[in-house]
Amino acid sequence: MIIKGINFEFVEACIATLAYSLIFVLVMLTKDLSLKKRILIIISGWFLIFVMNVYRIVILASIAVTSSLDLFHTLDLIIWWVLSGVFVALVWIILVWFFDIKSIPVYDDIKELIKHSYFSK
């Protein structure tokens, strides 16, 4: 993408495939969800990540065009290393709240296994 003579290249990290994958894995590892609810949660999570990623790209591109490429690169790295993980966690918290998810991925499965294992007797 070229804006005002500045060439922007989208690399895999910029597309946030790991964030989409993490939401998918969290939903799939959550027990006691119907198929319909799983699909709704995944689509909602992916939509939130997509919207935020587009918003991030627009803001960073406008900073590069109006300010400097150095500021663009600095903010891009800060957002990538720090805020992206925070944002995925925030999306998961919103999904848990909105869809009223009561179980914790993996943790509740381990609790259930221990409850039915030799160790619980």
SEKE-650059 format. One record per atom (N, C-alpha, C): residue number from 1; residue in one letter; atom name; x, y, z. Coordinates in pm, whole numbers. Example, Ala and Ser with C-alpha at 12.3 -4.5 7.8 and 13.67 -1.06 7.14 Angstrom:
1:A:N:1319:-569:780
1:A:CA:1230:-450:780
1:A:C:1320:-330:780
2:S:N:1285:-225:708
2:S:CA:1367:-106:714
2:S:C:1290:3:787
END
This chain:
1:M:N:85:-116:0
1:M:CA:0:0:0
1:M:C:91:123:0
2:I:N:62:219:-85
2:I:CA:141:341:-94
2:I:C:51:460:-60
3:I:N:92:538:39
3:I:CA:19:658:80
3:I:C:118:774:78
4:K:N:88:874:-2
4:K:CA:172:993:-16
4:K:C:320:958:-34
5:G:N:345:862:-120
5:G:CA:481:824:-153
5:G:C:549:732:-53
6:I:N:480:695:55
6:I:CA:538:605:154
6:I:C:482:465:127
7:N:N:574:369:112
7:N:CA:535:232:84
7:N:C:517:156:215
8:F:N:397:105:238
8:F:CA:369:25:357
8:F:C:356:-120:315
9:E:N:430:-206:384
9:E:CA:426:-349:354
9:E:C:363:-421:473
10:F:N:265:-505:444
10:F:CA:199:-581:549
10:F:C:268:-716:563
11:V:N:330:-737:679
11:V:CA:394:-864:708
11:V:C:297:-949:788
12:E:N:329:-1076:808
12:E:CA:238:-1167:877
12:E:C:202:-1118:1016
13:A:N:297:-1063:1089
13:A:CA:270:-1014:1224
13:A:C:169:-900:1221
14:C:N:170:-822:1116
14:C:CA:78:-709:1103
14:C:C:-66:-756:1085
15:I:N:-83:-871:1026
15:I:CA:-216:-925:1000
15:I:C:-274:-989:1127
16:A:N:-192:-1018:1223
16:A:CA:-234:-1068:1355
16:A:C:-289:-1209:1351
17:T:N:-230:-1297:1271
17:T:CA:-279:-1434:1263
17:T:C:-269:-1506:1397
18:L:N:-168:-1473:1476
18:L:CA:-155:-1536:1607
18:L:C:-272:-1498:1699
19:A:N:-318:-1374:1691
19:A:CA:-431:-1330:1773
19:A:C:-558:-1407:1735
20:Y:N:-582:-1422:1605
20:Y:CA:-699:-1499:1561
20:Y:C:-689:-1644:1608
21:S:N:-570:-1701:1598
21:S:CA:-549:-1839:1640
21:S:C:-569:-1856:1789
22:L:N:-520:-1759:1866
22:L:CA:-533:-1768:2012
22:L:C:-680:-1764:2055
23:I:N:-759:-1677:1994
23:I:CA:-902:-1672:2025
23:I:C:-967:-1806:1991
24:F:N:-933:-1860:1875
24:F:CA:-988:-1989:1833
24:F:C:-953:-2099:1933
25:V:N:-827:-2106:1974
25:V:CA:-783:-2209:2068
25:V:C:-852:-2192:2203
26:L:N:-860:-2069:2253
26:L:CA:-927:-2045:2380
26:L:C:-1073:-2091:2376
27:V:N:-1142:-2060:2268
27:V:CA:-1282:-2101:2256
27:V:C:-1292:-2254:2247
28:M:N:-1206:-2315:2169
28:M:CA:-1214:-2460:2152
28:M:C:-1176:-2535:2280
29:L:N:-1095:-2474:2365
29:L:CA:-1056:-2539:2491
29:L:C:-1152:-2509:2606
30:T:N:-1256:-2434:2579
30:T:CA:-1354:-2400:2682
30:T:C:-1464:-2505:2680
31:K:N:-1487:-2569:2795
31:K:CA:-1587:-2675:2799
31:K:C:-1727:-2617:2819
32:D:N:-1825:-2701:2795
32:D:CA:-1966:-2669:2817
32:D:C:-2018:-2556:2728
33:L:N:-1971:-2549:2605
33:L:CA:-2024:-2454:2508
33:L:C:-2088:-2532:2393
34:S:N:-2205:-2488:2352
34:S:CA:-2268:-2551:2236
34:S:C:-2192:-2510:2110
35:L:N:-2215:-2585:2003
35:L:CA:-2148:-2554:1877
35:L:C:-2187:-2415:1828
36:K:N:-2315:-2381:1839
36:K:CA:-2363:-2250:1796
36:K:C:-2294:-2138:1875
37:K:N:-2284:-2157:2006
37:K:CA:-2220:-2055:2090
37:K:C:-2071:-2044:2058
38:R:N:-2006:-2156:2035
38:R:CA:-1864:-2153:1998
38:R:C:-1843:-2071:1871
39:I:N:-1926:-2098:1770
39:I:CA:-1913:-2027:1643
39:I:C:-1938:-1878:1662
40:L:N:-2040:-1841:1739
40:L:CA:-2068:-1700:1766
40:L:C:-1953:-1632:1838
41:I:N:-1896:-1701:1935
41:I:CA:-1784:-1643:2011
41:I:C:-1662:-1624:1921
42:I:N:-1632:-1725:1839
42:I:CA:-1516:-1715:1750
42:I:C:-1535:-1600:1651
43:I:N:-1652:-1592:1588
43:I:CA:-1677:-1485:1491
43:I:C:-1671:-1349:1559
44:S:N:-1728:-1337:1677
44:S:CA:-1725:-1209:1751
44:S:C:-1582:-1170:1787
45:G:N:-1505:-1266:1835
45:G:CA:-1365:-1239:1871
45:G:C:-1283:-1198:1751
46:W:N:-1300:-1269:1641
46:W:CA:-1227:-1236:1519
46:W:C:-1268:-1098:1468
47:F:N:-1397:-1066:1477
47:F:CA:-1444:-935:1432
47:F:C:-1380:-824:1516
48:L:N:-1377:-841:1649
48:L:CA:-1316:-739:1736
48:L:C:-1168:-720:1704
49:I:N:-1097:-831:1682
49:I:CA:-955:-822:1648
49:I:C:-936:-752:1514
50:F:N:-1019:-787:1416
50:F:CA:-1009:-726:1283
50:F:C:-1032:-575:1290
51:V:N:-1138:-533:1358
51:V:CA:-1170:-390:1368
51:V:C:-1056:-315:1436
52:M:N:-1005:-369:1545
52:M:CA:-896:-302:1617
52:M:C:-769:-299:1532
53:N:N:-744:-404:1456
53:N:CA:-624:-408:1373
53:N:C:-633:-305:1259
54:V:N:-750:-293:1196
54:V:CA:-768:-192:1092
54:V:C:-751:-52:1151
55:Y:N:-810:-30:1267
55:Y:CA:-797:99:1337
55:Y:C:-649:129:1366
56:R:N:-575:29:1413
56:R:CA:-432:45:1442
56:R:C:-355:81:1315
57:I:N:-385:13:1205
57:I:CA:-315:39:1079
57:I:C:-343:180:1028
58:V:N:-468:223:1036
58:V:CA:-504:358:991
58:V:C:-432:464:1074
59:I:N:-431:446:1205
59:I:CA:-364:543:1293
59:I:C:-213:546:1266
60:L:N:-151:429:1256
60:L:CA:-6:425:1232
60:L:C:29:483:1095
61:A:N:-51:455:995
61:A:CA:-24:510:861
61:A:C:-38:661:862
62:S:N:-137:713:932
62:S:CA:-153:858:937
62:S:C:-40:923:1016
63:I:N:12:855:1116
63:I:CA:128:907:1190
63:I:C:251:910:1098
64:A:N:269:805:1019
64:A:CA:383:801:927
64:A:C:375:912:824
65:V:N:255:941:777
65:V:CA:237:1043:674
65:V:C:249:1184:732
66:T:N:193:1207:850
66:T:CA:191:1342:908
66:T:C:309:1371:998
67:S:N:370:1270:1055
67:S:CA:481:1293:1149
67:S:C:612:1245:1089
68:S:N:654:1127:1138
68:S:CA:781:1074:1089
68:S:C:777:923:1085
69:L:N:862:867:1001
69:L:CA:871:722:992
69:L:C:932:662:1118
70:D:N:1021:737:1183
70:D:CA:1081:689:1308
70:D:C:974:671:1416
71:L:N:886:769:1429
71:L:CA:776:759:1525
71:L:C:685:642:1488
72:F:N:657:627:1360
72:F:CA:575:515:1312
72:F:C:635:382:1356
73:H:N:765:362:1329
73:H:CA:832:236:1364
73:H:C:834:213:1514
74:T:N:859:317:1590
74:T:CA:861:305:1736
74:T:C:724:264:1790
75:L:N:621:335:1748
75:L:CA:485:303:1795
75:L:C:440:165:1747
76:D:N:478:130:1626
76:D:CA:442:-2:1573
76:D:C:502:-113:1659
77:L:N:629:-96:1697
77:L:CA:693:-197:1783
77:L:C:631:-202:1922
78:I:N:601:-86:1978
78:I:CA:538:-82:2111
78:I:C:402:-152:2107
79:I:N:323:-119:2006
79:I:CA:191:-181:1994
79:I:C:204:-331:1972
80:W:N:300:-370:1888
80:W:CA:315:-512:1857
80:W:C:360:-591:1980
81:W:N:461:-541:2052
81:W:CA:517:-616:2164
81:W:C:433:-607:2290
82:V:N:370:-494:2315
82:V:CA:301:-474:2444
82:V:C:150:-481:2429
83:L:N:96:-393:2348
83:L:CA:-49:-378:2345
83:L:C:-122:-492:2275
84:S:N:-58:-563:2184
84:S:CA:-129:-670:2114
84:S:C:-170:-782:2209
85:G:N:-81:-820:2299
85:G:CA:-116:-922:2398
85:G:C:-223:-875:2494
86:V:N:-213:-750:2534
86:V:CA:-314:-691:2622
86:V:C:-449:-687:2551
87:F:N:-448:-653:2422
87:F:CA:-572:-645:2349
87:F:C:-638:-781:2334
88:V:N:-562:-885:2304
88:V:CA:-620:-1020:2293
88:V:C:-679:-1063:2426
89:A:N:-609:-1033:2536
89:A:CA:-664:-1065:2668
89:A:C:-793:-988:2693
90:L:N:-796:-861:2654
90:L:CA:-915:-780:2671
90:L:C:-1032:-833:2587
91:V:N:-1004:-875:2464
91:V:CA:-1107:-934:2380
91:V:C:-1163:-1060:2446
92:W:N:-1075:-1143:2501
92:W:CA:-1120:-1266:2568
92:W:C:-1208:-1232:2689
93:I:N:-1169:-1133:2767
93:I:CA:-1249:-1092:2883
93:I:C:-1386:-1041:2839
94:I:N:-1390:-963:2732
94:I:CA:-1517:-913:2680
94:I:C:-1605:-1029:2634
95:L:N:-1546:-1125:2565
95:L:CA:-1622:-1241:2518
95:L:C:-1676:-1323:2634
96:V:N:-1594:-1343:2736
96:V:CA:-1638:-1417:2855
96:V:C:-1755:-1346:2921
97:W:N:-1745:-1216:2933
97:W:CA:-1853:-1139:2995
97:W:C:-1979:-1139:2909
98:F:N:-1964:-1109:2780
98:F:CA:-2080:-1095:2692
98:F:C:-2154:-1228:2673
99:F:N:-2080:-1336:2657
99:F:CA:-2142:-1466:2632
99:F:C:-2162:-1547:2760
100:D:N:-2133:-1487:2874
100:D:CA:-2156:-1548:3006
100:D:C:-2089:-1686:3016
101:I:N:-1961:-1690:2984
101:I:CA:-1884:-1814:2990
101:I:C:-1844:-1838:3135
102:K:N:-1874:-1957:3183
102:K:CA:-1848:-1989:3324
102:K:C:-1723:-2073:3345
103:S:N:-1672:-2137:3243
103:S:CA:-1557:-2224:3262
103:S:C:-1428:-2157:3214
104:I:N:-1319:-2207:3267
104:I:CA:-1187:-2155:3234
104:I:C:-1117:-2259:3146
105:P:N:-1071:-2218:3027
105:P:CA:-1007:-2315:2937
105:P:C:-891:-2389:3006
106:V:N:-881:-2516:2984
106:V:CA:-779:-2606:3034
106:V:C:-791:-2627:3185
107:Y:N:-798:-2521:3263
107:Y:CA:-804:-2532:3409
107:Y:C:-922:-2618:3454
108:D:N:-1041:-2591:3403
108:D:CA:-1158:-2669:3442
108:D:C:-1148:-2814:3394
109:D:N:-1084:-2837:3282
109:D:CA:-1063:-2974:3235
109:D:C:-969:-3049:3329
110:I:N:-864:-2983:3372
110:I:CA:-769:-3047:3465
110:I:C:-838:-3075:3598
111:K:N:-919:-2979:3647
111:K:CA:-994:-3002:3771
111:K:C:-1086:-3123:3758
112:E:N:-1152:-3135:3646
112:E:CA:-1244:-3247:3622
112:E:C:-1168:-3380:3616
113:L:N:-1053:-3380:3551
113:L:CA:-971:-3502:3544
113:L:C:-923:-3544:3683
114:I:N:-879:-3448:3761
114:I:CA:-832:-3479:3897
114:I:C:-947:-3531:3982
115:K:N:-1064:-3472:3965
115:K:CA:-1182:-3514:4042
115:K:C:-1217:-3659:4016
116:H:N:-1194:-3706:3894
116:H:CA:-1227:-3844:3856
116:H:C:-1104:-3935:3854
117:S:N:-994:-3892:3907
117:S:CA:-872:-3970:3900
117:S:C:-844:-4040:4033
118:Y:N:-736:-4110:4032
118:Y:CA:-688:-4182:4151
118:Y:C:-654:-4085:4265
119:F:N:-609:-3964:4229
119:F:CA:-564:-3867:4328
119:F:C:-677:-3810:4414
120:S:N:-801:-3820:4369
120:S:CA:-911:-3762:4444
120:S:C:-963:-3854:4553
121:K:N:-915:-3977:4555
121:K:CA:-964:-4076:4653
121:K:C:-876:-4086:4773
END
